[in-house]
Amino acid sequence: MRAQLTAFPIGIGILGLLYFAWVTWAPAAVILPDSVLGRLGALFCVIVVHELLHAVAHPGLGLSSDTCLGFWPKQATCYAHYVGAMPRNRLIVVLLLPLLLISLAPLLLSIALSMPIPYGAFVSPANGLLACVDVLGVGLLAVQVPPSAVVRNQGWVTWWHGT
């Protein structure tokens, strides 16, 4: 919960920047779900795809027995967790992949093709908000863990070794 609260301002900043980018550079693409049910459905899909993208970036494309997908009710969070060790830079890719593919790729595609992406201006910033803990994790890894290190997550604790 502390990580989520610490990262929340990061998420608000990403949400604001992405929405500003959509409105500024792809204004014709700003098509939002027109009902509460549509927004909730889109948000649910974003959460599922977000976690699946984390898993796909795991060693073994998320198909190994070391990948766990689930929902943690006490923390009100979905997760894709890898119980094995992986290189620090691989973990950074795992953490950033959903932000890059769900938030940035549709925006860049819409700008490049001058074409609206249905619900892109909703899904992209919403995922940016959801990626706040991932971005915090990337920052901590970049500052605290050497690039050549191997890391392992155990719950909310990350262990590393190497130089």
Backbone as a ProteinNet text record, in pm:
[ID]
protein_1_A
[PRIMARY]
MRAQLTAFPIGIGILGLLYFAWVTWAPAAVILPDSVLGRLGALFCVIVVHELLHAVAHPGLGLSSDTCLGFWPKQATCYAHYVGAMPRNRLIVVLLLPLLLISLAPLLLSIALSMPIPYGAFVSPANGLLACVDVLGVGLLAVQVPPSAVVRNQGWVTWWHGT
[TERTIARY]
83.3	0	87.2	200.3	290.8	347.3	382.4	435.4	330.2	205.6	98.8	76.6	79.1	60.2	177.7	299.2	418.3	416.2	370.5	373.2	253.8	148.5	26.3	51.6	131	158.6	228.9	313.4	376.9	268.6	174.3	65.1	-21.7	-50.9	-130.5	-55.4	75.4	156.7	156	171.7	169.2	32.4	-74.3	-210.5	-227.9	-187.8	-202.8	-121.8	1.9	86.3	29.2	-16.5	-71.1	-200.1	-289	-414	-384.9	-291.7	-251.4	-197.2	-116.5	-60.5	-171.1	-268.8	-380.1	-456.6	-489.6	-568.2	-489.6	-358.5	-274.8	-237.9	-192.6	-138	-230.6	-336.6	-431.4	-573.8	-613.6	-744.9	-862.3	-851.5	-961.3	-975.9	-872.9	-875.2	-934	-970.8	-1022.1	-1167.9	-1185.6	-1317.5	-1322.5	-1407.4	-1414.1	-1535.4	-1528.2	-1647.2	-1761.1	-1879.9	-1990.4	-2078.8	-2039.1	-2117.3	-2023.4	-2075.8	-1997.6	-1962	-2055.9	-2029.8	-1919.9	-1921.7	-1816.8	-1680.6	-1675.8	-1548.6	-1497.3	-1587.1	-1546.6	-1501.3	-1572	-1532.8	-1396.8	-1373.9	-1244.3	-1134.2	-1161.1	-1062.5	-1028.8	-1130.2	-1107.3	-1017.8	-1046.8	-965.5	-822.1	-805	-670.7	-593.1	-655.7	-588	-544.4	-633.3	-601.5	-487.7	-497.7	-393.8	-262.2	-267.6	-148.8	-71.6	-140.9	-74.4	-27.2	-104	-61.2	65.1	77.9	199.6	320.7	302.4	411.2	453.5	355.2	384.5	455.4	412.4	473.8	621	657	796.5	882	819.4	894.7	973.9	1081	1149	1049	1058.7	964.1	831.3	826.5	704.5	585.7	614.1	506.8	446.5	502.7	447.3	518.7	620.7	692.7	618.6	654.3	591.4	635.2	734.6	779.7	692.6	602.3	511.5	380.2	338	211.5	126.9	3.5	-92.8	-199.4	-245.1	-348.1	-403.5	-489	-549.8	-528.9	-480.2	-453.3	-560.8	-666.8	-778.5	-738.5	-651.5	-614.3	-550	-473.3	-408.2	-489.4	-601	-686.4	-604.2	-522.2	-436.1	-423.6	-417.1	-385.6	-234.4	-182.7	-37.9	2.3	121.6	193.8	329.5	357.7	478.8	565.7	695	791.9	872.5	869.3	935.2	1082.8	1129.4	1270	1352.1	1481.2	1571.8	1580.5	1607	1626.9	1721.2	1786.2	1874.3	1796.6	1863.3	1799.6	1736	1807.9	1754.2	1632	1627.1	1508.5	1389.8	1413	1305.3	1255.7	1345.8	1304.3	1213.5	1245.6	1159.4	1024.4	1025.3	900.5	812.6	872.5	795.9	744.8	822.4	785	698.1	696.5	626	479.2	398.9	259.2	247	333.1	328.9	360.7	461.4	501	394	337.3	244.1	99.6	56.6	-83.2	-96	3.4	-8.4	59.5	182.5	256.7	233.4	230.2	215	85.9	-30.8	-152.2	-145.9	-87.3	-73.5	14.6	130.6	222.5	162.5	91.1	24.7	-83.6	-161.6	-266.9	-208.8	-98.9	-33.4	26.3	98.1	167.3	70.1	-41.6	-137.4	-250.9	-251.4	-362.3	-496.2	-502.8	-619.8	-662	-790.9	-833	-819.5	-780.8	-776.6	-894.2	-996.1	-1113.6	-1074.9	-1122.1	-1098.6	-952.3	-865.5	-723.2	-695.5	-768.1	-746	-797.3	-870.9	-912.8	-819.7	-796.5	-717	-571.2	-513.8	-372.7	-342	-411.7	-384.3	-421.6	-531.6	-571.3	-461.2	-404.1	-294.3	-171.4	-150.2	-39.8	-53.3	-174.5	-199.7	-173.6	-222.2	-204.4	-58.2	24.1	165.8	252.9	192.1	271.6	369	328.4	419.5	530.1	496.6	598.3	704.9	662.5	757.4	842.1	780.7	856.3	960.5	921.1	1012.5	1129.7	1102.6	1210.5	1307.5	1255.1	1341.7	1429.8	1370.3	1448	1553.7	1517.7	1614.5	1729.1	1695.5	1797.7	1895.2	1845.6	1928.9	2002.9	1939.9	1994.1	2060.6	2034.6	2083.5	2175.8	2296.2	2388.6	2329.8	2360	2305	2335.3	2448.4	2485.7	2426.9	2350.6	2297.5	2184.4	2164.2	2050	1957.7	1828.7	1732.9	1628.5	1569.1	1461.4	1363.8	1236.5	1132.7	1072.8	1057.7	985.8	883.9	761.4	658.1	694.3	699.5	732.6	881.2	960.9	1103.3	1179.8	1277	1360	1502.6	1555.6	1691.6	1774.9	1901.3	1990.4	2129.2	2200.7	2341.2	2415	2543.5	2626.6	2686	2763	2827.1	2799.5
-119.5	0	125.1	119.1	234.2	264.4	159.2	180.1	246.4	202.6	261.4	407.7	440.4	579.1	666.7	612.1	686.7	712.7	613.6	623.7	700.1	718.4	781.9	918.8	1007.5	1135.7	1118	1015.7	985.3	949.7	866.2	825.8	941.9	1033.1	1151.8	1235.3	1249	1323.2	1257.4	1125.1	1052.8	1066	1048.6	1063	1200.4	1304.9	1441.1	1464.7	1418.6	1436.3	1362.9	1239.7	1163.4	1225.2	1266.1	1326.9	1458.4	1537.3	1661.1	1631.2	1526.1	1488.8	1449.1	1371.8	1333.2	1456.9	1545.3	1664.2	1757.7	1766.6	1858.8	1804.5	1678.9	1626.7	1533.2	1486	1397.3	1430.7	1559.9	1599.7	1526.1	1487.4	1414.4	1273.8	1226.1	1091.5	1086.9	1201.3	1203	1159.2	1027.6	964.9	883.8	924.4	860.5	767.5	663.3	579.7	668.7	646.8	737.7	694.1	591.2	549	503.3	501.4	454	307.2	228.7	87.4	71.1	156.3	152.5	185.3	285.5	321.7	210	151.4	41.7	-80	-110.2	-221.7	-198	-76.3	-42.9	-50	-1.5	-5.2	-149.7	-234.1	-375.4	-439.2	-413.1	-468	-416.8	-289.2	-231.9	-304.9	-327.7	-394.4	-535.8	-609.6	-746.8	-748.3	-664.7	-660.5	-611	-512.7	-459.6	-572.5	-652.3	-760.9	-871.5	-901.1	-1001.9	-957.8	-828.2	-778.3	-792.2	-766.5	-792.5	-939.6	-1029.9	-1173.6	-1214	-1159.3	-1193.8	-1153.2	-1050.5	-1005.7	-1089.3	-1173	-1261.9	-1362.9	-1417.3	-1528	-1641.2	-1698.4	-1802.9	-1748	-1618.7	-1551.3	-1566.2	-1580.2	-1592.2	-1730.6	-1825.8	-1961.3	-2056.8	-2008.4	-2096.4	-2104.9	-2205	-2221	-2111.5	-2029.8	-1919.3	-1794.5	-1791	-1676.7	-1703.8	-1608	-1617.8	-1495.4	-1516.6	-1408.8	-1419.9	-1305.6	-1313.9	-1179.9	-1185.4	-1066.3	-1074	-966.8	-958.8	-869.6	-928.2	-848	-746.7	-785.9	-696.3	-568.3	-578.1	-461	-403.5	-468.9	-427.7	-410.4	-511.3	-500.8	-634.9	-626.5	-742.5	-747.4	-863.8	-872.8	-981.4	-962.6	-1064.9	-1071.4	-1182.2	-1195	-1306.4	-1281.2	-1382.4	-1421.6	-1548	-1590.5	-1621.9	-1630.1	-1657.1	-1529.6	-1548.2	-1434.4	-1394.5	-1265.9	-1217.6	-1097.9	-1070	-953.6	-824.3	-729	-600.8	-536	-532.8	-466.7	-539.4	-670.3	-745.7	-705.7	-689.8	-647.5	-508	-420.2	-287.2	-298.1	-386.4	-409	-463.6	-559.9	-616.7	-506.1	-415.8	-308.9	-205.3	-174.3	-67.7	-112.2	-241.5	-287.2	-242.9	-257.6	-211.5	-60.8	18.2	163.2	195.7	128.8	154.7	110.2	-9	-63.4	-15.6	10.2	52.3	204	273.5	419	496.5	461.4	540.6	497.9	367.2	320.6	371.3	361.8	412.9	563.4	639.4	783.9	812.7	748.8	771.7	725.3	614	563.5	660.1	710.4	805.5	933.6	981.3	1102.5	1076.6	966	936.2	913.6	846.7	814.5	915.5	1014.8	1111.6	1038.7	940.1	853.1	832.5	840.8	816	668.2	645.1	510.6	505.7	421.8	420.3	404.7	495.2	498.7	518.7	546.5	563.7	672.9	783.8	896.9	867	759.3	715.5	605.6	505.6	389.6	427.5	509.7	546.8	618.9	726.5	792.2	705.2	627.6	541.1	439.4	381.6	288.1	359.3	483.4	560.7	575.5	599.4	606.9	471.9	364.4	230.2	186.5	245	207	281.7	356.6	441.1	361.1	245.8	165.7	107.1	72.4	22.2	128.5	251.6	361.3	387.8	384.9	399.4	288	165.8	52.1	68.5	117.9	141.1	245	351.3	454.3	399.4	319	260.2	162.3	81.1	-11.5	64.4	169.5	245.9	314.5	359.4	433.5	341.4	231.9	152.9	21.3	-27.4	-159.9	-147.1	-204.7	-197.4	-265.1	-213.1	-269.6	-418.7	-466.5	-606.3	-700.5	-648.5	-729.9	-820.7	-925.2	-1014.7	-986.2	-972.1	-935.6	-1045	-1042.8	-1136.2	-1065.2	-1070.9	-1011.9	-1118.9	-1083.8	-1168.2	-1078.1	-1083.6	-991.5	-850.4	-759.8	-620.2	-591.9	-696.1	-679.7	-729.6	-651.3	-690.1	-713	-830.1	-866.8	-865.7	-831	-835.2	-878.8	-933.4	-968.2	-947	-930	-905.1	-764.9	-731.9	-599.1	-526.7
0	0	0	72.9	77.8	-60.7	-134.8	-269.3	-358.1	-346.6	-427.3	-391	-263.3	-220.8	-262.5	-252.4	-293.9	-443.4	-521.2	-666.8	-723.9	-646.3	-698.5	-762.5	-701.3	-768.9	-903.5	-914.1	-1042.7	-1144.5	-1103.3	-1191.2	-1235.3	-1143	-1178.2	-1282.2	-1264.1	-1361.4	-1497.8	-1501.8	-1630	-1694.5	-1616.2	-1667.7	-1730.9	-1659.7	-1711.4	-1837.9	-1839.6	-1958.8	-2079.7	-2057.7	-2170	-2222	-2132.1	-2178.5	-2251.8	-2198.7	-2265.3	-2404.9	-2416	-2546.7	-2644.1	-2597.2	-2685.1	-2732.2	-2640.8	-2675	-2765.8	-2745.1	-2821.1	-2958.7	-2965	-3090.4	-3165.6	-3104.3	-3172.2	-3128.7	-3141.6	-3087.5	-3151.1	-3277.5	-3341.6	-3283.7	-3214	-3158.8	-3018.1	-2962.1	-2825.4	-2826.7	-2826.1	-2823.5	-2694.6	-2603.2	-2472.5	-2465.5	-2382.4	-2361	-2312.5	-2366.8	-2337.8	-2221.1	-2148.9	-2032.3	-1921.7	-1801.3	-1687.3	-1708.1	-1758.1	-1784	-1889.2	-1991.1	-2094	-2036	-1947.6	-1883.2	-1794.1	-1715.7	-1627.7	-1708.1	-1816	-1902.7	-1966.3	-2014.1	-2073.8	-1968.9	-1848.9	-1741	-1701.9	-1693.5	-1663.1	-1769.7	-1896.2	-2005.1	-1998.1	-1964.9	-1952.6	-1843.2	-1729.3	-1617.9	-1657.6	-1721.4	-1761.8	-1863.4	-1967.1	-2070.6	-2011.4	-1923	-1857.1	-1787.1	-1707.6	-1634.1	-1728.5	-1832.3	-1929.7	-2002.5	-2030.6	-2095.2	-2002.7	-1874	-1779.5	-1791.4	-1789.1	-1791.8	-1921	-2032.7	-2161.8	-2165.3	-2090.9	-2086.7	-1992.2	-1909.5	-1820.1	-1902.3	-1845.7	-1914.1	-1943	-2060.9	-2099.6	-2147.9	-2180.3	-2228.9	-2134.3	-2006.4	-1908.5	-1901	-1974.7	-1977.7	-1882.7	-1813	-1720.8	-1587.7	-1510.1	-1378.3	-1280.9	-1319.6	-1234.4	-1247.1	-1344.8	-1362.2	-1291.2	-1209.4	-1136.7	-1169.2	-1209.3	-1230.7	-1123.4	-1073.1	-971.3	-930	-828.7	-769.4	-619.4	-561	-418.2	-356.7	-299.7	-249.2	-142.1	-49	60.5	7.1	-99.9	-160.2	-276	-310.4	-422.7	-550.1	-579.7	-696.4	-768.7	-899.5	-981.9	-996.5	-1028.7	-1042.4	-1140.7	-1195.6	-1270.4	-1201.2	-1138.8	-1057.1	-1112.2	-1115.4	-1157.3	-1034.6	-996.4	-872.8	-891.8	-1014.4	-1039.8	-1044.8	-1069.6	-1083.8	-1230.4	-1254.5	-1391.4	-1388.2	-1501.3	-1507.1	-1480.2	-1417.1	-1384.3	-1506.4	-1618	-1737.2	-1792.5	-1776.1	-1817.8	-1731	-1601.3	-1512.1	-1549.1	-1590.4	-1634.6	-1756.3	-1850.1	-1966.9	-1922	-1830.2	-1777.1	-1719.9	-1644.4	-1580.3	-1680.4	-1783.2	-1876.8	-1993.8	-2025.6	-2145.4	-2151.9	-2046.7	-2057.7	-2081.8	-2019.4	-2040.8	-2187.2	-2240.3	-2378.9	-2478.9	-2458.1	-2556.9	-2541.2	-2419.9	-2400.4	-2398.4	-2344.6	-2331	-2443.3	-2476.4	-2574.6	-2719.2	-2745.7	-2884.6	-2951.1	-2885.4	-2950.6	-2978.4	-2885.5	-2904.6	-3025.3	-3030.5	-3142.4	-3274.4	-3272.2	-3392.9	-3439.9	-3347.6	-3382.6	-3440.5	-3382.8	-3433.5	-3571.3	-3585.6	-3711.5	-3826.3	-3798.7	-3904.9	-3915.5	-3827.9	-3821.7	-3820.2	-3734	-3729.8	-3584.5	-3555.8	-3417.5	-3380	-3257.3	-3199.5	-3102.8	-3130.1	-3042.1	-2895	-2814.1	-2669.3	-2631.9	-2728.1	-2701.1	-2599.9	-2610.3	-2519.3	-2378.5	-2361.3	-2228.1	-2176.5	-2260.2	-2221.4	-2195	-2281.9	-2270.9	-2138.9	-2104.8	-1975.5	-1854.8	-1866.1	-1754.5	-1725.2	-1829.7	-1810	-1753.9	-1794.7	-1738.8	-1588.2	-1542.8	-1398.5	-1332.7	-1395.9	-1339.9	-1337	-1422.2	-1430.5	-1330	-1239.8	-1149.9	-1063.8	-1011.4	-929.5	-1017.5	-1141.4	-1235.1	-1260.5	-1282.5	-1308.1	-1183.8	-1067.3	-942.7	-931.5	-962.6	-957.7	-1053.5	-1174.4	-1271.3	-1216.7	-1158.1	-1100.8	-989.7	-902.2	-792.3	-844.4	-942.7	-1001.3	-1067.9	-1142.2	-1214.3	-1118.7	-1004.6	-910.1	-813.6	-772.3	-662.4	-702.8	-824.2	-862.1	-982.8	-976.1	-1089.7	-1214.3	-1332.9	-1457.3	-1476.8	-1427	-1448.1	-1342.7	-1248.1	-1138.1	-1184.2	-1106.7	-1122.5	-1004.5	-1033.5	-928.6	-910.7	-793.3	-761.8	-670	-704.3	-620.5	-531.1	-404.6	-310	-242.7	-292.8	-245.6	-287.8	-189.5	-219.6	-197.5	-174.9	-150.3	-273	-317.8	-431.4	-382.2	-414.5	-380.1	-506.9	-495	-611.8	-570.4	-669.5	-647	-777.9	-766.8	-884.5	-876.2	-978	-978.5	-1107
[MASK]
+++++++++++++++++++++++++++++++++++++++++++++++++++++++++++++++++++++++++++++++++++++++++++++++++++++++++++++++++++++++++++++++++++++++++++++++++++++++++++++++++++

